[in-house]
Amino acid sequence: MIDTKTEKKTQSAHETGKPVVLPSQKQPTHEEIAELAYQLWIERGSPDGSHEEDWQRAEEQLRVKPLSKAAVS
């Protein structure tokens, strides 16, 4: 019998839209995120007031990158 009160549904990365981060993956450093966020900001024309968006995109790209390499091998 399954206790539905304590059962939690797990969602795949596809369902949540978030990248899968495995514990064994190296997490990006603050400096790596900052460097990529700056590059993304420059590529977008250096607009004012959108640094959080660039930071979030940089984090996501750096976290997904190692998983993508492993999937290709």
C-alpha positions as CSV (number, residue, x, y, z in Angstrom):
1,M,0.0,0.0,0.0
2,I,1.3,3.4,-0.9
3,D,1.0,6.2,1.6
4,T,-0.2,9.1,-0.7
5,K,0.3,11.7,2.1
6,T,4.1,11.3,2.1
7,E,4.6,10.3,-1.6
8,K,6.1,13.0,-3.7
9,K,5.9,13.1,-7.4
10,T,9.3,13.7,-9.0
11,Q,9.4,15.6,-12.2
12,S,11.9,15.3,-15.0
13,A,13.9,18.2,-16.3
14,H,11.6,18.2,-19.4
15,E,8.5,18.7,-17.2
16,T,10.0,21.4,-15.0
17,G,11.9,23.2,-17.7
18,K,15.0,23.3,-15.4
19,P,18.3,21.7,-16.1
20,V,19.2,18.5,-14.2
21,V,22.1,19.1,-11.9
22,L,23.7,15.9,-10.7
23,P,25.6,15.9,-7.4
24,S,28.7,14.6,-9.2
25,Q,28.7,17.6,-11.6
26,K,31.2,20.4,-10.9
27,Q,29.3,23.5,-10.0
28,P,30.3,26.7,-11.8
29,T,32.2,29.2,-9.7
30,H,31.1,32.7,-9.0
31,E,33.9,33.9,-11.3
32,E,32.8,31.6,-14.2
33,I,29.2,32.8,-13.9
34,A,30.2,36.4,-13.7
35,E,32.4,36.1,-16.8
36,L,29.7,34.5,-18.9
37,A,27.0,36.9,-17.6
38,Y,29.2,39.8,-18.6
39,Q,29.7,38.3,-22.1
40,L,26.0,37.7,-22.5
41,W,25.3,41.3,-21.4
42,I,27.8,42.7,-23.9
43,E,26.3,40.5,-26.7
44,R,22.9,42.0,-25.9
45,G,24.2,45.6,-26.3
46,S,24.9,46.3,-22.6
47,P,21.3,47.4,-21.6
48,D,20.7,48.9,-18.2
49,G,18.8,47.1,-15.5
50,S,18.9,43.5,-16.7
51,H,21.9,42.0,-14.9
52,E,19.8,39.3,-13.1
53,E,18.6,37.9,-16.4
54,D,22.2,37.6,-17.7
55,W,23.3,36.0,-14.4
56,Q,20.5,33.4,-14.5
57,R,21.2,32.6,-18.2
58,A,24.9,32.2,-17.4
59,E,24.2,29.9,-14.5
60,E,21.9,27.7,-16.5
61,Q,24.3,27.5,-19.5
62,L,27.2,26.5,-17.3
63,R,25.2,23.9,-15.4
64,V,23.8,22.3,-18.5
65,K,27.1,22.3,-20.4
66,P,28.8,19.3,-18.6
67,L,25.7,17.2,-18.9
68,S,25.4,18.0,-22.6
69,K,29.0,16.9,-23.2
70,A,28.4,13.6,-21.4
71,A,25.3,12.9,-23.4
72,V,27.2,13.3,-26.6
73,S,30.0,10.9,-25.7
